[in-house]
Amino acid sequence: MLGIHRWLRVGLLIIVAAVLGACTSPDPAPPEPLDLAQPIAADQSGQEARFEFAMNARNYMPHRTYAVELELRRQGPQRSDEPDVGTLRVPFEVNLQQWAADAWKDVPTYDSYQAGVLNAGEPLPEWHASSEWRYTSPHMGSDGQYTLSLVALPVEPDTRYRVQIRTVQATPELQHYSAQLRVHAARPPGK
């Protein structure tokens, strides 16, 4: 009987030491994925959204594409004569800057149409009115909720960025939609 009590005490001491050790060791910091959103009146010209963020070990995921997307949500029922906003090409001006050597430096961005023609060596389509504008492209959605891709962000770890996004023309097709711009790690293809 005495031997059992001795082993119980030893076991209790081990448990107490393990609990105290767990309480004093720092837990690893949980990841904080980059996910920033800001509303914008996408149907009006001259509307602006600004984001500033740092890519670091907690929010940078290698092999993921970081992107700016336009999220739309229908306010009220849709009429049968309205165009499908999920396929609209909405133009924006996008200015991405990176903090380097104590100054903000411009970083080029491209919409999916510009990236495609750069890779193929072809001219932009006629409807792409300005090489300075970035156009949305369909991504996903239905039933009055849509996500349109705008640009991929060529970001690097351990770097600070700011991005300014501005509407460049009125888009009356969006007047019945609330809109927000989201900067985040885009979903991998097929997800």
Backbone bond lengths (Angstrom), bond angles and torsions (degrees), N, CA, C in turn:
res aa  C-N    CA-C-N  psi(-1)  N-CA   C-N-CA  omega(-1)  CA-C   N-CA-C  phi
1 M - - - 1.441 - - 1.517 111.11 -
2 L 1.384 114.82 -39.50 1.454 119.17 -179.68 1.520 111.31 -63.55
3 G 1.326 117.35 -36.04 1.455 122.08 179.35 1.522 112.01 -65.69
4 I 1.305 117.53 -36.51 1.470 121.70 179.28 1.522 109.76 -66.10
5 H 1.334 117.52 -43.94 1.475 120.45 179.81 1.521 110.84 -62.91
6 R 1.343 115.41 -39.00 1.464 118.93 178.82 1.527 110.06 -62.30
7 W 1.337 118.35 -44.57 1.474 121.71 179.41 1.527 111.03 -66.96
8 L 1.313 117.58 -34.64 1.469 120.19 177.15 1.528 110.76 -64.94
9 R 1.338 116.32 -41.29 1.469 120.37 177.53 1.530 110.76 -63.67
10 V 1.318 116.67 -44.59 1.471 120.64 178.76 1.529 109.66 -61.34
11 G 1.309 116.47 -44.41 1.475 120.42 178.08 1.511 111.63 -61.94
12 L 1.340 117.38 -41.32 1.464 121.61 178.39 1.516 110.58 -64.16
13 L 1.326 117.55 -41.43 1.464 120.97 177.81 1.531 111.14 -62.77
14 I 1.311 117.48 -40.31 1.465 121.09 178.65 1.533 110.39 -64.21
15 I 1.314 116.51 -43.68 1.470 120.70 179.36 1.520 110.46 -63.33
16 V 1.337 117.75 -45.61 1.463 121.49 179.51 1.525 110.32 -62.33
17 A 1.333 117.45 -42.55 1.469 120.69 179.28 1.526 110.46 -63.74
18 A 1.327 117.77 -40.67 1.467 121.22 179.53 1.523 111.06 -65.57
19 V 1.338 117.01 -42.13 1.463 120.78 179.21 1.522 110.54 -64.88
20 L 1.326 117.04 -45.44 1.464 120.15 178.39 1.526 111.17 -63.78
21 G 1.319 117.26 -39.07 1.459 120.89 177.44 1.522 111.47 -64.00
22 A 1.319 117.28 -40.33 1.463 121.07 178.87 1.527 111.20 -67.20
23 C 1.329 116.61 -33.16 1.466 119.82 -179.94 1.523 111.94 -72.40
24 T 1.317 117.68 -30.19 1.457 119.63 -176.11 1.522 113.48 -92.11
25 S 1.330 118.83 -21.77 1.468 119.05 179.72 1.531 109.02 -79.41
26 P 1.334 116.28 135.93 1.468 118.50 -178.21 1.527 110.94 -71.31
27 D 1.317 115.30 136.22 1.459 120.25 175.06 1.516 108.54 -75.00
28 P 1.315 117.63 144.94 1.461 118.24 175.97 1.532 109.07 -64.23
29 A 1.311 114.98 142.92 1.463 119.58 -178.73 1.524 109.32 -66.35
30 P 1.324 116.96 132.30 1.470 118.60 179.05 1.521 110.07 -68.99
31 P 1.321 117.30 150.18 1.461 119.28 178.71 1.522 110.78 -66.90
32 E 1.312 115.75 149.00 1.460 122.38 175.89 1.516 107.47 -123.18
33 P 1.325 117.50 86.47 1.461 118.99 -176.98 1.525 111.03 -57.90
34 L 1.320 115.74 142.25 1.458 120.97 177.18 1.518 108.46 -65.32
35 D 1.317 116.76 120.51 1.461 121.67 177.73 1.521 107.68 -156.68
36 L 1.328 116.24 94.41 1.457 122.86 -178.35 1.515 109.12 -116.43
37 A 1.325 117.56 138.53 1.464 121.02 179.55 1.520 109.63 -138.07
38 Q 1.323 114.28 149.26 1.461 120.70 179.55 1.526 109.09 -150.98
39 P 1.331 117.88 131.58 1.467 119.16 178.67 1.525 111.35 -68.81
40 I 1.327 115.14 153.20 1.463 121.16 177.44 1.528 108.09 -150.37
41 A 1.323 116.57 142.94 1.465 121.14 175.29 1.524 107.16 -84.06
42 A 1.332 116.37 84.08 1.463 121.99 -171.70 1.521 112.88 -69.25
43 D 1.327 117.64 -14.47 1.466 119.35 179.99 1.525 112.12 -83.54
44 Q 1.336 118.01 -10.51 1.465 122.42 -176.77 1.519 111.57 -109.52
45 S 1.327 115.95 150.38 1.457 121.56 178.06 1.535 110.33 -80.52
46 G 1.325 116.49 148.64 1.462 121.38 174.00 1.513 115.68 79.11
47 Q 1.323 118.43 11.01 1.470 121.17 177.14 1.525 108.61 -82.90
48 E 1.339 116.55 147.63 1.455 119.77 -171.05 1.521 112.05 -137.32
49 A 1.312 114.94 147.33 1.467 122.26 172.46 1.522 107.31 -135.10
50 R 1.345 116.19 142.70 1.464 121.45 179.28 1.522 109.12 -129.86
51 F 1.314 114.34 140.44 1.460 121.55 176.85 1.520 108.19 -131.07
52 E 1.320 116.46 143.31 1.461 121.42 172.32 1.520 106.76 -135.27
53 F 1.327 115.92 132.78 1.456 119.80 -175.50 1.526 109.98 -156.27
54 A 1.322 115.04 160.15 1.466 121.87 176.34 1.512 108.02 -116.60
55 M 1.305 116.46 135.46 1.465 121.23 173.23 1.526 106.18 -91.22
56 N 1.331 116.07 126.89 1.457 120.46 -178.16 1.523 109.84 -143.62
57 A 1.308 116.68 -177.50 1.463 120.89 -176.60 1.522 112.36 -61.91
58 R 1.315 117.88 -23.88 1.474 120.25 -177.65 1.520 113.00 -83.84
59 N 1.344 118.44 -26.32 1.463 117.80 -176.08 1.525 113.76 -120.86
60 Y 1.318 118.09 -3.76 1.464 120.57 -179.70 1.522 109.55 -92.79
61 M 1.313 116.22 123.56 1.455 121.42 177.87 1.527 107.76 -113.80
62 P 1.321 118.01 110.91 1.468 119.66 179.53 1.528 110.52 -58.40
63 H 1.284 116.49 151.27 1.461 124.07 177.27 1.526 113.05 68.53
64 R 1.318 118.57 14.36 1.461 121.29 173.53 1.521 108.03 -110.47
65 T 1.312 116.18 147.17 1.459 121.69 177.02 1.519 107.92 -92.05
66 Y 1.316 116.03 128.66 1.455 120.97 174.92 1.516 107.24 -96.19
67 A 1.319 116.85 140.38 1.455 119.82 -170.33 1.515 111.93 -146.54
68 V 1.347 113.96 161.99 1.459 122.54 167.78 1.522 105.65 -107.97
69 E 1.318 115.99 127.61 1.461 121.22 179.20 1.516 109.66 -128.00
70 L 1.323 115.63 150.47 1.457 122.78 175.66 1.520 107.84 -102.80
71 E 1.330 116.12 120.26 1.463 121.37 179.01 1.520 108.75 -104.82
72 L 1.323 116.50 129.24 1.465 122.86 -177.52 1.517 109.52 -120.38
73 R 1.339 114.81 141.51 1.469 120.88 176.10 1.526 108.03 -135.25
74 R 1.315 115.88 124.09 1.456 122.77 -178.65 1.522 110.61 -66.28
75 Q 1.341 116.72 133.33 1.464 123.30 175.75 1.525 107.34 -106.56
76 G 1.315 117.24 98.39 1.457 121.70 -178.39 1.518 111.08 100.08
77 P 1.331 116.10 172.71 1.475 119.85 -177.03 1.535 111.56 -71.92
78 Q 1.310 115.41 150.50 1.458 121.16 179.53 1.527 109.88 -90.33
79 R 1.333 114.94 138.08 1.465 119.96 176.62 1.522 109.14 -85.20
80 S 1.305 116.37 154.09 1.464 120.72 -177.27 1.531 112.77 -68.79
81 D 1.353 118.10 -23.23 1.466 120.41 -177.78 1.535 112.92 -90.10
82 E 1.327 118.23 2.23 1.464 121.07 -179.65 1.521 110.75 -80.36
83 P 1.343 116.71 146.11 1.468 119.30 177.60 1.533 110.99 -70.98
84 D 1.310 115.87 159.82 1.458 121.81 177.51 1.530 108.08 -78.68
85 V 1.341 117.46 106.33 1.467 119.86 -177.42 1.521 112.06 -69.98
86 G 1.305 117.19 -16.89 1.456 120.35 177.68 1.517 113.04 -64.95
87 T 1.336 117.49 -16.03 1.467 121.17 179.46 1.525 112.45 -112.26
88 L 1.345 117.91 6.23 1.468 120.80 -179.66 1.525 111.56 -66.14
89 R 1.314 115.29 150.52 1.464 121.93 172.49 1.527 106.34 -112.11
90 V 1.321 116.17 92.94 1.462 122.53 -175.81 1.534 108.32 -92.08
91 P 1.355 118.63 124.66 1.465 119.81 -178.03 1.525 113.13 -85.87
92 F 1.327 115.28 145.37 1.459 123.74 176.35 1.523 108.23 -140.90
93 E 1.324 115.91 156.93 1.461 120.84 164.64 1.522 106.25 -98.29
94 V 1.318 116.98 130.93 1.461 121.93 -178.91 1.524 107.91 -124.63
95 N 1.329 115.10 124.05 1.467 120.43 179.32 1.528 107.63 -122.15
96 L 1.342 116.31 108.47 1.457 122.28 178.24 1.523 107.89 -103.45
97 Q 1.337 115.68 132.63 1.462 120.93 178.06 1.521 109.63 -130.59
98 Q 1.339 114.58 148.47 1.460 123.07 -179.44 1.527 107.99 -119.98
99 W 1.339 116.55 137.00 1.462 121.04 177.45 1.524 107.99 -83.07
100 A 1.324 115.95 117.36 1.467 120.72 -179.36 1.516 108.55 -150.42
101 A 1.316 116.96 136.75 1.471 123.38 178.32 1.525 111.02 52.58
102 D 1.340 115.67 44.82 1.469 122.87 175.95 1.528 113.80 61.81
103 A 1.322 117.29 31.17 1.471 120.80 177.24 1.526 109.02 -156.11
104 W 1.339 115.37 154.43 1.463 121.15 175.32 1.523 108.19 -83.68
105 K 1.337 115.93 127.98 1.464 121.81 179.55 1.527 108.72 -119.10
106 D 1.346 115.81 136.70 1.459 120.69 179.25 1.524 111.00 -67.82
107 V 1.336 115.26 140.21 1.459 122.75 176.08 1.521 106.60 -121.61
108 P 1.331 118.68 125.13 1.472 119.61 -178.21 1.525 112.11 -68.56
109 T 1.326 114.81 144.65 1.466 122.09 173.54 1.521 107.78 -127.37
110 Y 1.318 115.56 158.63 1.460 120.91 179.98 1.522 108.56 -140.44
111 D 1.339 115.84 142.48 1.456 117.76 170.89 1.531 108.05 -80.28
112 S 1.329 117.61 174.50 1.467 119.80 -175.14 1.523 112.05 -64.65
113 Y 1.345 117.61 -30.70 1.465 120.59 179.14 1.528 110.12 -69.34
114 Q 1.344 116.43 -43.41 1.464 120.25 179.05 1.526 110.83 -65.56
115 A 1.318 117.20 -42.19 1.467 120.30 179.25 1.524 110.31 -61.71
116 G 1.328 117.04 -40.12 1.464 120.70 179.75 1.516 112.93 -63.77
117 V 1.337 116.66 -43.59 1.466 118.71 -178.73 1.533 111.45 -74.88
118 L 1.327 117.87 -30.12 1.466 119.68 175.08 1.528 110.33 -63.11
119 N 1.326 116.21 -42.50 1.464 120.45 179.79 1.529 111.68 -68.97
120 A 1.345 116.87 -34.79 1.464 120.88 -177.13 1.525 112.82 -91.23
121 G 1.348 117.70 -12.11 1.455 120.60 -178.42 1.519 113.38 70.42
122 E 1.319 116.94 30.86 1.465 122.01 -178.74 1.520 110.04 -110.29
123 P 1.347 117.82 165.44 1.461 119.99 176.66 1.538 110.79 -77.13
124 L 1.339 114.65 161.30 1.471 119.75 176.14 1.523 109.78 -66.25
125 P 1.335 118.24 151.78 1.466 120.00 175.57 1.530 110.46 -62.31
126 E 1.328 117.06 155.83 1.470 121.73 -177.37 1.522 112.75 -57.33
127 W 1.324 117.69 -39.21 1.462 120.45 -177.25 1.531 112.19 -68.36
128 H 1.340 118.44 -17.13 1.469 122.00 179.99 1.527 106.61 -78.07
129 A 1.338 116.23 85.87 1.468 123.30 -166.18 1.525 115.01 -62.68
130 S 1.318 119.15 -27.02 1.460 120.69 -176.84 1.519 110.03 -147.00
131 S 1.325 116.47 137.87 1.465 119.32 176.65 1.530 110.78 -71.04
132 E 1.347 117.14 -13.42 1.467 121.96 177.26 1.526 112.04 -83.11
133 W 1.316 117.08 -17.38 1.462 120.79 -178.76 1.519 110.14 -91.20
134 R 1.332 114.70 149.78 1.447 121.66 175.02 1.523 106.65 -116.47
135 Y 1.320 116.65 128.20 1.459 121.95 -176.12 1.522 111.28 -104.34
136 T 1.324 115.42 143.18 1.462 119.88 175.07 1.518 109.18 -71.02
137 S 1.310 115.00 154.07 1.460 121.54 173.26 1.520 107.72 -132.42
138 P 1.331 116.51 151.43 1.473 119.36 -178.24 1.513 111.27 -59.30
139 H 1.326 114.85 140.69 1.467 119.68 178.00 1.521 109.43 -125.70
140 M 1.344 116.55 -62.52 1.464 119.69 178.19 1.515 109.56 -164.44
141 G 1.315 115.90 163.26 1.448 120.62 174.37 1.510 113.32 136.37
142 S 1.320 114.01 164.52 1.462 122.85 175.92 1.525 107.70 -174.98
143 D 1.306 115.99 172.97 1.469 122.10 176.84 1.523 112.97 53.74
144 G 1.324 116.33 39.99 1.456 120.29 174.34 1.514 115.30 86.58
145 Q 1.320 119.39 1.18 1.456 122.53 176.15 1.522 108.46 -124.94
146 Y 1.329 115.13 122.88 1.460 120.22 -175.65 1.522 110.36 -134.69
147 T 1.318 115.56 148.81 1.454 122.31 170.52 1.516 106.70 -122.11
148 L 1.348 115.60 121.72 1.456 121.45 179.65 1.527 108.17 -111.96
149 S 1.322 117.32 132.01 1.465 121.39 177.78 1.519 108.96 -74.97
150 L 1.327 117.13 140.61 1.468 120.98 176.51 1.525 109.84 -112.27
151 V 1.313 118.75 -68.18 1.468 121.40 177.96 1.517 110.00 -143.59
152 A 1.321 114.85 153.83 1.460 121.29 167.68 1.526 106.74 -87.44
153 L 1.318 116.25 144.32 1.467 121.21 -179.53 1.523 109.27 -105.64
154 P 1.334 117.95 115.98 1.462 120.42 178.99 1.525 110.90 -79.00
155 V 1.329 116.71 80.04 1.468 121.34 -175.66 1.521 110.64 -100.99
156 E 1.333 114.53 157.31 1.460 122.81 179.83 1.523 108.52 -127.19
157 P 1.334 117.83 156.07 1.466 119.18 178.51 1.527 111.20 -69.00
158 D 1.320 114.98 158.63 1.468 123.56 176.65 1.527 112.46 56.91
159 T 1.317 115.70 42.44 1.467 121.65 -178.97 1.516 109.20 -141.69
160 R 1.326 115.98 147.39 1.466 122.88 179.20 1.529 108.71 -101.08
161 Y 1.335 116.10 140.79 1.468 122.14 -178.14 1.519 110.64 -134.16
162 R 1.315 114.02 157.48 1.462 120.24 165.80 1.520 107.03 -140.68
163 V 1.321 114.50 145.15 1.457 120.21 -179.51 1.530 108.14 -134.25
164 Q 1.308 115.30 133.89 1.465 122.75 178.01 1.527 106.97 -118.11
165 I 1.324 115.92 129.06 1.460 121.98 -176.96 1.521 107.59 -126.16
166 R 1.342 116.47 129.91 1.460 120.55 -175.94 1.521 110.10 -135.33
167 T 1.345 116.00 136.98 1.464 119.92 174.39 1.523 108.26 -72.62
168 V 1.324 116.94 145.64 1.464 119.85 -175.26 1.518 113.70 -115.81
169 Q 1.324 117.53 -11.21 1.465 119.65 176.67 1.522 109.14 -156.57
170 A 1.299 115.32 157.31 1.469 120.25 177.74 1.532 108.81 -67.06
171 T 1.318 115.40 139.81 1.463 121.66 177.18 1.522 107.25 -128.13
172 P 1.360 117.00 83.77 1.464 119.89 -174.28 1.525 114.06 -60.13
173 E 1.336 118.45 -21.66 1.468 120.71 178.80 1.530 111.59 -62.31
174 L 1.338 116.90 -18.77 1.468 120.66 -177.42 1.528 113.51 -98.91
175 Q 1.331 118.03 6.53 1.466 119.77 -174.48 1.524 113.44 -63.98
176 H 1.315 118.90 -21.82 1.469 121.17 179.45 1.535 111.96 -101.66
177 Y 1.336 116.25 19.16 1.458 120.83 -178.45 1.518 110.41 -123.22
178 S 1.323 115.94 137.93 1.465 118.90 166.44 1.522 105.55 -84.58
179 A 1.323 115.97 146.25 1.463 119.80 -174.86 1.522 110.13 -135.58
180 Q 1.311 114.78 148.81 1.456 120.26 171.36 1.519 108.58 -145.55
181 L 1.322 114.25 149.65 1.460 121.51 174.75 1.518 107.46 -97.63
182 R 1.334 116.53 137.21 1.464 121.18 -179.89 1.527 109.05 -125.49
183 V 1.334 115.59 130.92 1.463 123.30 174.18 1.520 105.72 -108.70
184 H 1.336 116.52 119.44 1.471 118.36 -175.91 1.525 110.25 -166.93
185 A 1.320 114.69 175.68 1.470 120.51 172.70 1.513 105.97 -76.52
186 A 1.317 116.14 114.43 1.462 120.95 -175.99 1.529 109.87 -66.84
187 R 1.320 114.93 155.06 1.467 119.25 177.68 1.518 109.23 -65.41
188 P 1.324 116.69 141.03 1.468 118.33 175.59 1.538 109.60 -62.02
189 P 1.332 118.60 151.70 1.462 120.65 179.37 1.520 110.71 -55.61
190 G 1.314 115.77 140.05 1.451 121.24 177.81 1.511 114.42 85.26
191 K 1.327 119.04 2.41 1.466 121.15 -179.61 1.509 110.54 -99.13
